[in-house]
Amino acid sequence: MGYQFIRFDVDQGVGCITLNRPDVLNSVHTPMADELRGALERIATDPAIRAVLLTGAGRAFCAGQDLDEVKPGNAAVDFATHVRRVYNPLVQAIRALDKPVVCAVNGVAAGAGANLALACDIVLAAEEAAFIQAFAKIGLVPDTAGSFVLPRLIGTARATALMMLGEKLPAKQAVEIGLIYRAYPAAALAEEAMKLAAHLATQPTYGLGLTKRLLQASATNTLDAQLELEAEYQGLAGHSADYSEGVAAFLEKRPPTFSGK
């Protein structure tokens, strides 16, 4: 599949996706969202790709929705349909992917762009980057799972303030409050993000996929239900080739070679 609005390549077992509309700060329109979803679907079915790295081209990660596509007064635009068509499938694809997804936020991440980043498993950012829940500034409500993810990451009080005030949250502060994992100088971000994604691609990704499912289920499960799910998934992991290899490598005092199976 050819791409016009994203770049996609595979390196060291990592599916590298770059949002590629730098002239409009990688703002999202429907064709770009379709390409991103297509890349995620390709990754999901390719066993040679064992981790994902998502970033943006130019000076921004993603400025959110391209407003030219949804101008006020355009009778052809139904926002509910648009969110269901464009953003919900992206979040669902990332969360359903049984492979670790690293996001490298190289610049501003605003609105749906911020929440797209936060839907990923591990989020890194340039120290100069910032996260903005910009919806309130134009009379809209958070989408792209922001109202689900933010309170769970940083608590209701902080999430409410960020969403209602639309304040810019610098990357260093985002690390301090637990919104993202780490921040790096801009010049180091791409290398550090690729290093992390490439490392994850060599790890027991079958078990990492099960871990991802456990973390998602914990948002709604009771304690008893979560304990049972842990037992079930441990049963699956315990019969994996990665577990056999991990134990053999430990006993033989050598580095493991995991296959993701």
C-alpha positions as a printed NumPy array, in Angstrom:
array([[  0.   ,   0.   ,   0.   ],
       [  1.315,   3.443,  -0.891],
       [  1.09 ,   6.31 ,   1.57 ],
       [  0.685,  10.017,   0.939],
       [  0.042,  11.425,   4.408],
       [  2.139,   9.112,   6.587],
       [  5.513,   7.442,   6.201],
       [  5.809,   3.757,   7.029],
       [  8.816,   1.456,   7.145],
       [ 10.078,  -1.508,   9.117],
       [ 13.425,  -1.419,  10.91 ],
       [ 14.781,  -3.945,  13.432],
       [ 11.354,  -5.537,  13.814],
       [  9.743,  -2.15 ,  14.494],
       [  6.904,  -0.765,  12.412],
       [  7.813,   2.926,  12.191],
       [  4.902,   5.266,  11.435],
       [  5.447,   8.992,  10.909],
       [  2.537,  11.394,  10.581],
       [  3.564,  13.341,   7.494],
       [  1.642,  16.579,   6.972],
       [  4.247,  18.907,   8.458],
       [  2.915,  21.972,   6.622],
       [ -0.244,  21.779,   8.779],
       [  1.501,  20.47 ,  11.926],
       [  0.383,  16.926,  11.069],
       [ -3.244,  17.785,  11.721],
       [ -5.573,  14.888,  11.023],
       [ -7.955,  14.639,   8.121],
       [ -9.851,  11.551,   7.018],
       [ -7.373,  10.359,   4.344],
       [ -4.493,  10.551,   6.819],
       [ -6.499,   8.68 ,   9.453],
       [ -7.322,   5.986,   6.914],
       [ -3.642,   5.546,   6.072],
       [ -2.716,   5.338,   9.749],
       [ -5.391,   2.757,  10.393],
       [ -4.23 ,   0.778,   7.373],
       [ -0.653,   0.755,   8.664],
       [ -1.818,  -0.467,  12.075],
       [ -3.835,  -3.241,  10.427],
       [ -0.788,  -4.28 ,   8.416],
       [  1.339,  -4.375,  11.565],
       [ -1.264,  -6.48 ,  13.362],
       [ -1.03 ,  -9.236,  10.737],
       [  2.75 ,  -9.209,  10.169],
       [  4.59 , -11.478,  12.643],
       [  7.925,  -9.953,  11.614],
       [  6.803,  -6.639,  13.151],
       [  6.929,  -6.978,  16.919],
       [  6.756,  -3.368,  18.111],
       [  5.551,  -0.001,  16.825],
       [  6.995,   3.511,  16.896],
       [  4.672,   6.436,  16.159],
       [  5.979,   9.99 ,  15.697],
       [  5.466,  13.132,  13.615],
       [  7.378,  14.873,  10.831],
       [  8.626,  18.418,  11.256],
       [  8.142,  20.572,  14.34 ],
       [  4.887,  19.068,  15.646],
       [  3.607,  15.642,  16.593],
       [ -0.019,  16.366,  15.744],
       [ -2.102,  19.516,  16.104],
       [ -5.368,  17.569,  16.22 ],
       [ -8.214,  17.746,  13.754],
       [ -7.678,  19.614,  10.503],
       [-10.364,  22.273,  10.942],
       [-10.632,  22.866,   7.183],
       [-12.394,  19.497,   7.033],
       [-14.985,  20.369,   9.689],
       [-15.681,  24.073,   9.265],
       [-18.719,  25.433,  11.154],
       [-21.783,  25.74 ,   8.975],
       [-20.839,  22.8  ,   6.776],
       [-24.095,  20.844,   6.741],
       [-22.25 ,  17.787,   5.416],
       [-20.281,  17.438,   8.662],
       [-21.837,  15.47 ,  11.502],
       [-19.368,  15.492,  14.382],
       [-20.645,  12.301,  15.998],
       [-20.275,  10.434,  12.719],
       [-16.868,  12.01 ,  12.123],
       [-15.505,  10.933,  15.509],
       [-16.853,   7.418,  15.046],
       [-15.409,   7.243,  11.54 ],
       [-11.996,   8.85 ,  12.086],
       [-10.835,   8.745,  15.71 ],
       [-12.535,   5.861,  17.477],
       [-11.093,   3.248,  15.075],
       [ -7.566,   4.597,  15.588],
       [ -7.751,   4.273,  19.359],
       [ -9.34 ,   0.844,  19.089],
       [ -6.65 ,  -0.337,  16.663],
       [ -3.82 ,   0.802,  18.938],
       [ -5.363,  -0.708,  22.044],
       [ -6.262,  -3.99 ,  20.309],
       [ -2.754,  -4.429,  18.932],
       [ -1.016,  -7.22 ,  20.851],
       [  2.33 ,  -5.481,  20.33 ],
       [  3.913,  -2.629,  22.297],
       [  3.358,   0.824,  20.805],
       [  5.885,   3.568,  21.588],
       [  4.994,   7.17 ,  20.806],
       [  7.689,   9.82 ,  20.345],
       [  6.049,  13.225,  20.722],
       [  8.485,  15.457,  18.853],
       [  6.541,  18.712,  19.241],
       [  3.124,  20.028,  20.12 ],
       [  0.401,  17.405,  20.63 ],
       [ -2.96 ,  19.133,  20.749],
       [ -6.555,  17.971,  20.958],
       [ -7.006,  14.629,  19.246],
       [ -3.245,  14.624,  18.614],
       [ -2.532,  14.645,  22.346],
       [ -5.009,  11.867,  23.001],
       [ -3.748,   9.795,  20.084],
       [ -0.301,   9.878,  21.716],
       [ -1.726,   8.948,  25.111],
       [ -3.504,   5.935,  23.607],
       [ -0.063,   4.395,  22.997],
       [  1.632,   2.109,  25.524],
       [  4.793,   4.091,  26.299],
       [  4.996,   7.806,  25.534],
       [  8.267,   9.702,  25.218],
       [  8.534,  13.374,  24.333],
       [ 11.   ,  16.06 ,  23.441],
       [ 11.564,  18.396,  26.376],
       [ 10.354,  21.222,  24.144],
       [  7.088,  19.426,  23.339],
       [  3.766,  20.163,  25.006],
       [  0.354,  18.551,  25.418],
       [ -2.793,  20.638,  25.031],
       [ -6.391,  19.54 ,  25.558],
       [ -7.48 ,  22.191,  23.079],
       [-11.107,  21.158,  22.646],
       [-12.548,  23.699,  25.099],
       [-10.888,  26.54 ,  23.217],
       [-13.225,  25.971,  20.261],
       [-16.321,  24.807,  22.103],
       [-15.863,  21.063,  21.67 ],
       [-15.484,  18.157,  24.1  ],
       [-12.537,  15.744,  24.432],
       [-12.522,  12.776,  22.086],
       [-10.015,  10.13 ,  20.956],
       [-10.447,   8.509,  24.41 ],
       [ -9.103,  11.537,  26.275],
       [-11.947,  11.526,  28.791],
       [-11.201,   7.846,  29.484],
       [ -7.412,   7.914,  29.565],
       [ -6.552,  11.199,  31.289],
       [ -8.378,  10.621,  34.604],
       [ -6.837,   7.173,  34.841],
       [ -3.328,   8.494,  34.231],
       [ -3.307,  11.659,  36.348],
       [ -6.52 ,  11.69 ,  38.409],
       [ -9.831,  13.454,  37.963],
       [ -8.773,  16.83 ,  39.37 ],
       [ -5.841,  17.349,  37.004],
       [ -7.692,  15.854,  34.053],
       [-10.652,  18.167,  34.619],
       [ -8.437,  21.251,  34.819],
       [ -6.49 ,  20.358,  31.674],
       [ -9.672,  19.678,  29.706],
       [-11.635,  22.708,  30.893],
       [ -8.795,  25.234,  30.816],
       [ -6.975,  24.005,  27.724],
       [ -3.637,  24.93 ,  29.251],
       [ -0.344,  23.953,  27.641],
       [  1.375,  21.189,  29.613],
       [  5.147,  21.084,  28.964],
       [  6.672,  17.642,  28.488],
       [  8.822,  17.835,  31.632],
       [  5.737,  18.541,  33.727],
       [  3.869,  15.758,  31.92 ],
       [  6.567,  13.366,  33.157],
       [  6.368,  14.728,  36.7  ],
       [  2.605,  14.141,  36.984],
       [  2.733,  10.687,  35.406],
       [  1.095,  11.537,  32.088],
       [  4.026,  10.243,  30.016],
       [  7.096,   8.097,  30.659],
       [ 10.157,  10.21 ,  29.836],
       [ 11.294,  13.438,  28.181],
       [ 14.543,  13.914,  26.253],
       [ 16.293,  16.833,  24.569],
       [ 14.829,  17.199,  21.087],
       [ 18.071,  16.126,  19.418],
       [ 18.065,  12.83 ,  21.322],
       [ 14.381,  11.894,  21.104],
       [ 14.352,   9.984,  17.807],
       [ 17.365,   7.873,  18.75 ],
       [ 16.072,   7.117,  22.251],
       [ 12.606,   6.248,  20.973],
       [ 13.959,   3.906,  18.326],
       [ 16.286,   2.312,  20.847],
       [ 13.331,   1.606,  23.135],
       [ 11.091,   0.289,  20.358],
       [ 13.865,  -1.916,  18.967],
       [ 14.504,  -3.293,  22.452],
       [ 10.82 ,  -4.109,  22.914],
       [ 10.826,  -5.893,  19.55 ],
       [ 13.414,  -8.349,  20.939],
       [ 11.488,  -9.075,  24.118],
       [  8.829, -11.752,  24.847],
       [  6.159,  -9.877,  22.917],
       [  3.571, -12.626,  23.338],
       [  3.639, -11.993,  27.082],
       [  3.8  ,  -8.218,  26.553],
       [  0.616,  -8.452,  24.493],
       [ -1.098, -10.336,  27.313],
       [  0.177,  -7.726,  29.775],
       [ -1.391,  -5.011,  27.611],
       [ -4.715,  -6.849,  27.739],
       [ -4.477,  -7.155,  31.529],
       [ -3.826,  -3.452,  31.971],
       [ -6.818,  -2.562,  29.826],
       [ -9.12 ,  -4.981,  31.607],
       [ -8.097,  -3.597,  35.008],
       [ -9.877,  -0.313,  34.182],
       [-13.277,  -1.965,  34.56 ],
       [-12.705,  -5.328,  36.292],
       [-13.393,  -6.145,  39.912],
       [-10.455,  -7.454,  41.939],
       [-11.745, -11.015,  41.704],
       [-12.25 , -10.76 ,  37.948],
       [ -8.756,  -9.338,  37.496],
       [ -7.199, -12.079,  39.614],
       [ -8.923, -14.693,  37.483],
       [ -7.779, -13.015,  34.277],
       [ -4.202, -12.914,  35.578],
       [ -4.382, -16.651,  36.244],
       [ -5.816, -17.313,  32.783],
       [ -3.17 , -15.253,  31.001],
       [ -0.379, -16.7  ,  33.118],
       [ -1.554, -20.093,  31.927],
       [ -1.207, -18.941,  28.343],
       [  2.188, -17.33 ,  28.921],
       [  3.452, -20.405,  30.742],
       [  2.927, -22.514,  27.618],
       [  4.652, -20.047,  25.3  ],
       [  7.915, -20.588,  23.463],
       [  9.153, -17.325,  24.978],
       [  8.763, -18.702,  28.511],
       [ 10.711, -21.844,  27.586],
       [ 13.444, -19.744,  26.007],
       [ 13.562, -17.323,  28.924],
       [ 14.025, -20.095,  31.48 ],
       [ 16.571, -21.926,  29.319],
       [ 18.586, -18.743,  28.846],
       [ 18.496, -18.029,  32.584],
       [ 19.729, -21.519,  33.452],
       [ 22.394, -21.45 ,  30.741],
       [ 23.491, -17.928,  31.746],
       [ 23.093, -16.495,  28.245],
       [ 20.98 , -13.731,  26.698],
       [ 17.551, -15.006,  25.609],
       [ 16.393, -15.003,  21.995],
       [ 12.668, -14.448,  22.119],
       [ 10.411, -15.149,  19.148],
       [  7.185, -13.517,  20.29 ],
       [  5.435, -16.89 ,  20.369]])
